[in-house]
Amino acid sequence: MRTKPKKSRQQVVPDGRLRLALDEFLSRAARRSHPEGEWQEGLWRPSPQERQACCDAIRPSTANRQALESHCRSQAHVAALFGVDPVDLKTAIREERKEALRAPGDARPEQARVLNEEGNRVSLLLRELIVRRLRKAAGRATPAIERLRRIEAEEELTPALANAREAAEGLLEAIGVAELMEEALQRLNELVGSSKGKNSARPAASDRAERGDLIEEAAPRRFDKAAVRAA
């Protein structure tokens, strides 16, 4: 039985449509260009030219009004838009990012700028999620804390203390997660920044970032909720 030979990385050369797809994906990821579409009844919809078969599975809602707009920036959508193999596009994106890290000095300023913009955008999105979680936890803890401030010696303490402990556990858990993510982001920024003057370290840093090893390095410990209860 004959098997189809696997496509090697050397065979994936970003020229022609693949080159156009690569440039458009990087541009959309950096928010320098945007998918074609418009707002209809409070939801973003792609234009007929922008819409592809992959868009059919995406259902925007009032909770996620720009679901299709975000999807139209994805690798899968851009590959369909330009009629290229999604695997080829993914490989080209990975190689382009690695090349930007390897490039000495300003040899590849455009790629380095795109990589930096994408990193900043991802960092901002993560921090927004962290801040939202912290605010939510703090909002839940505030009533319990205020209750302790107003409690009188004649009152039964057990219910108030139980509520306060539960609220404190939630807040501490959110703080612990925020600390881990902040350390991970700082460590990632340090490694990317230090690689500017160390070409030999760039490929390794890029590979490890793709595998998620940097998160493990920056946050080797895990927030132990049980430890809070035992405290």
Contacts in CASP RR format, 6 or more apart in sequence:
PFRMAT RR
TARGET T0000
AUTHOR 0000-0000-0000
METHOD contacts of the structure
MODEL  1
MRTKPKKSRQQVVPDGRLRLALDEFLSRAARRSHPEGEWQEGLWRPSPQE
RQACCDAIRPSTANRQALESHCRSQAHVAALFGVDPVDLKTAIREERKEA
LRAPGDARPEQARVLNEEGNRVSLLLRELIVRRLRKAAGRATPAIERLRR
IEAEEELTPALANAREAAEGLLEAIGVAELMEEALQRLNELVGSSKGKNS
ARPAASDRAERGDLIEEAAPRRFDKAAVRAA
7 87 0 8 1.000
7 88 0 8 1.000
9 91 0 8 1.000
9 95 0 8 1.000
12 18 0 8 1.000
12 88 0 8 1.000
12 91 0 8 1.000
12 92 0 8 1.000
12 95 0 8 1.000
14 22 0 8 1.000
14 92 0 8 1.000
14 95 0 8 1.000
14 96 0 8 1.000
17 82 0 8 1.000
17 83 0 8 1.000
17 84 0 8 1.000
18 82 0 8 1.000
18 84 0 8 1.000
18 88 0 8 1.000
18 89 0 8 1.000
18 92 0 8 1.000
20 82 0 8 1.000
21 78 0 8 1.000
21 79 0 8 1.000
21 81 0 8 1.000
21 82 0 8 1.000
21 83 0 8 1.000
21 84 0 8 1.000
21 89 0 8 1.000
21 92 0 8 1.000
22 89 0 8 1.000
22 92 0 8 1.000
22 93 0 8 1.000
22 96 0 8 1.000
24 33 0 8 1.000
24 78 0 8 1.000
24 81 0 8 1.000
24 82 0 8 1.000
25 73 0 8 1.000
25 75 0 8 1.000
25 78 0 8 1.000
25 89 0 8 1.000
25 93 0 8 1.000
26 93 0 8 1.000
26 96 0 8 1.000
26 114 0 8 1.000
26 118 0 8 1.000
27 33 0 8 1.000
28 34 0 8 1.000
28 35 0 8 1.000
28 72 0 8 1.000
28 73 0 8 1.000
28 78 0 8 1.000
29 73 0 8 1.000
29 114 0 8 1.000
29 118 0 8 1.000
29 121 0 8 1.000
30 114 0 8 1.000
30 117 0 8 1.000
30 118 0 8 1.000
30 121 0 8 1.000
31 117 0 8 1.000
31 121 0 8 1.000
34 69 0 8 1.000
35 46 0 8 1.000
35 50 0 8 1.000
35 69 0 8 1.000
35 72 0 8 1.000
35 73 0 8 1.000
36 46 0 8 1.000
36 47 0 8 1.000
36 49 0 8 1.000
36 50 0 8 1.000
37 44 0 8 1.000
37 45 0 8 1.000
37 46 0 8 1.000
37 47 0 8 1.000
37 50 0 8 1.000
37 69 0 8 1.000
38 44 0 8 1.000
38 45 0 8 1.000
38 47 0 8 1.000
39 45 0 8 1.000
42 65 0 8 1.000
43 60 0 8 1.000
43 61 0 8 1.000
43 62 0 8 1.000
43 65 0 8 1.000
43 68 0 8 1.000
44 60 0 8 1.000
44 65 0 8 1.000
44 66 0 8 1.000
44 67 0 8 1.000
44 68 0 8 1.000
44 69 0 8 1.000
45 60 0 8 1.000
45 68 0 8 1.000
46 55 0 8 1.000
46 68 0 8 1.000
46 69 0 8 1.000
46 72 0 8 1.000
50 72 0 8 1.000
50 81 0 8 1.000
52 77 0 8 1.000
52 80 0 8 1.000
52 81 0 8 1.000
53 80 0 8 1.000
54 71 0 8 1.000
54 76 0 8 1.000
54 77 0 8 1.000
54 80 0 8 1.000
55 68 0 8 1.000
55 71 0 8 1.000
55 72 0 8 1.000
55 77 0 8 1.000
58 67 0 8 1.000
58 68 0 8 1.000
58 71 0 8 1.000
59 67 0 8 1.000
60 66 0 8 1.000
60 67 0 8 1.000
60 68 0 8 1.000
61 67 0 8 1.000
71 77 0 8 1.000
75 86 0 8 1.000
75 89 0 8 1.000
75 90 0 8 1.000
75 93 0 8 1.000
76 86 0 8 1.000
78 89 0 8 1.000
79 85 0 8 1.000
79 86 0 8 1.000
79 88 0 8 1.000
79 89 0 8 1.000
80 86 0 8 1.000
94 210 0 8 1.000
96 111 0 8 1.000
97 111 0 8 1.000
97 115 0 8 1.000
97 206 0 8 1.000
98 202 0 8 1.000
98 203 0 8 1.000
98 206 0 8 1.000
98 207 0 8 1.000
99 108 0 8 1.000
99 111 0 8 1.000
100 108 0 8 1.000
100 111 0 8 1.000
100 112 0 8 1.000
100 114 0 8 1.000
100 115 0 8 1.000
101 112 0 8 1.000
101 115 0 8 1.000
101 192 0 8 1.000
101 195 0 8 1.000
101 202 0 8 1.000
101 203 0 8 1.000
101 205 0 8 1.000
101 206 0 8 1.000
102 199 0 8 1.000
102 202 0 8 1.000
102 203 0 8 1.000
103 111 0 8 1.000
103 112 0 8 1.000
104 199 0 8 1.000
105 196 0 8 1.000
105 197 0 8 1.000
106 112 0 8 1.000
115 192 0 8 1.000
123 185 0 8 1.000
123 189 0 8 1.000
126 181 0 8 1.000
126 185 0 8 1.000
127 181 0 8 1.000
127 182 0 8 1.000
127 185 0 8 1.000
130 177 0 8 1.000
130 178 0 8 1.000
130 181 0 8 1.000
130 182 0 8 1.000
133 174 0 8 1.000
133 177 0 8 1.000
133 178 0 8 1.000
134 174 0 8 1.000
134 175 0 8 1.000
134 178 0 8 1.000
136 174 0 8 1.000
137 170 0 8 1.000
137 171 0 8 1.000
137 173 0 8 1.000
137 174 0 8 1.000
137 175 0 8 1.000
138 171 0 8 1.000
138 174 0 8 1.000
140 167 0 8 1.000
140 170 0 8 1.000
140 171 0 8 1.000
141 167 0 8 1.000
141 168 0 8 1.000
141 170 0 8 1.000
141 171 0 8 1.000
143 167 0 8 1.000
144 160 0 8 1.000
144 163 0 8 1.000
144 164 0 8 1.000
144 166 0 8 1.000
144 167 0 8 1.000
144 168 0 8 1.000
145 164 0 8 1.000
145 167 0 8 1.000
147 160 0 8 1.000
147 163 0 8 1.000
147 164 0 8 1.000
148 160 0 8 1.000
148 164 0 8 1.000
151 157 0 8 1.000
151 160 0 8 1.000
165 229 0 8 1.000
168 228 0 8 1.000
169 225 0 8 1.000
169 228 0 8 1.000
169 229 0 8 1.000
172 228 0 8 1.000
173 223 0 8 1.000
173 225 0 8 1.000
173 228 0 8 1.000
176 223 0 8 1.000
177 223 0 8 1.000
180 218 0 8 1.000
180 219 0 8 1.000
180 221 0 8 1.000
180 222 0 8 1.000
180 223 0 8 1.000
181 219 0 8 1.000
183 218 0 8 1.000
183 219 0 8 1.000
184 214 0 8 1.000
184 215 0 8 1.000
184 218 0 8 1.000
184 219 0 8 1.000
185 218 0 8 1.000
186 218 0 8 1.000
187 214 0 8 1.000
187 217 0 8 1.000
187 218 0 8 1.000
188 209 0 8 1.000
188 214 0 8 1.000
188 218 0 8 1.000
191 205 0 8 1.000
191 209 0 8 1.000
191 214 0 8 1.000
192 205 0 8 1.000
192 209 0 8 1.000
194 201 0 8 1.000
195 201 0 8 1.000
195 202 0 8 1.000
195 205 0 8 1.000
205 214 0 8 1.000
208 214 0 8 1.000
208 217 0 8 1.000
END
